[in-house]
């Protein structure tokens, strides 16, 4: 971690920063964003903040003061030009028990991490055994209940595997462990509709928007593993790593395709 | 909170205690136990620690040193005679990303809270709108991904409602928001089998054991809301509050029954 502020204050020299009563720690009761800082620019910050506020609304978490959060982001980014900006908003600190008592003030964490080292534009992926539970109430949110993703990413250590694809408990395709999945079939760019689980990614929305602007027809729909068999192009989107083409999954092989390339160009412009 | 130690150390005077990198905060990557301290006795401590260790094994979290944890429990309980002891074990502190890197040392939180004020032996309950997602990989664990319970408990403020009953996303009965559910039908004591979700409660196990010792036939099986219609007795178990009889749910009414009473007596003996 290059820098961090908790409610505007840096940890002490023993790295003590968070309250022992924080509901993020006790229940995963909060939300987060990971945002790319690249060449001095915070990429898609407005989109990330928009999703954060939407998440706060859906979970009935009192959002932070926007100007205060922006000021803390500026302090943490400071003179850095590249990295990963992470914002965590928890419901705040409170007594024991799931129920919230009285008006709560959210906890703000703003941190900067080094830019990722693995920036290969293509990925070999594998299936994860860990499934995602379905719950429309939480679907799409980038909340702090992430045990499924933790277990899924710990299924492999082979550095040749760049990502894992996850199914939900009914066998429907959801996403990668940390990114949304897109495939091209008959010229249509399709991605999963995330009605039951998964995270509604900022880069996913950007890719859909850029495709529309380029005249590429798009579809958000339920997808199943067999849909990959007919795909001419497969890629994964992630706010930190952008668009990465999937070139292998089991016996399946793909070439980095023209749509991924055009979207990448449009989104880095 | 009456007392708390994080890795054996008390928070500073600003209540800063936890690392900003703790995976409990970032991902809910950990487990917890809430244990009753009553008349100077820590109730069912061995069972709680057994479940904690089982949970660590299932999530591949390195458990704490048992003697160290016991010593911290002793320090936190100190001269108190009543209260709620809470233990939280997270996977530890680590860099950004779901994947764990290298050997991690778990974070230990041991805290004592006041005993609950609401100790009525009977409960009026209601149905919660919030459902539990199904995921056998996490079923039974008392892990830190508790957003569903947080949302469910925040559905009502009416103090006359003592608990909420939760269904899973397929409509199967799971449990209360913070306790397991039992019902008596044709003389058999039945509880949900928790194969898809819910927490395998310490008091649930005690109730099943005590029933067997008393010669009451028991069953762990899938239960549905309609199973309540035929129940002659309904109660909820919870490690902190023991056994509480459900007396009303919508139009349904029950009397506190003889099995709940006999089990309560056996378990407080």
Interface residues (C-beta under 8 A of the other chain):
Chain A: X1 X4 X6 X9 X11 X12 X14 X15 X16 X17 X18 X19 X20 X21 X22 X23 X24 X25 X26 X27 X28 X29 X32 X34 X59 X60 X84 X86 X88 X90 X91 X93 X95 X96 X97 X98 X99 X100 X109 X111 X113 X130 X131 X132 X133 X134 X135 X136 X137 X138 X143 X144 X145 X146 X147 X148 X149 X150 X151 X152 X153 X154 X169 X177 X178 X197
Chain B: X1 X4 X6 X9 X11 X12 X14 X15 X16 X17 X18 X19 X20 X21 X22 X23 X24 X25 X26 X27 X28 X29 X32 X34 X59 X60 X84 X86 X88 X90 X91 X93 X95 X96 X97 X98 X99 X100 X109 X111 X113 X130 X131 X132 X133 X134 X135 X136 X137 X138 X143 X144 X145 X146 X147 X148 X149 X150 X151 X152 X153 X154 X169 X177 X178 X197
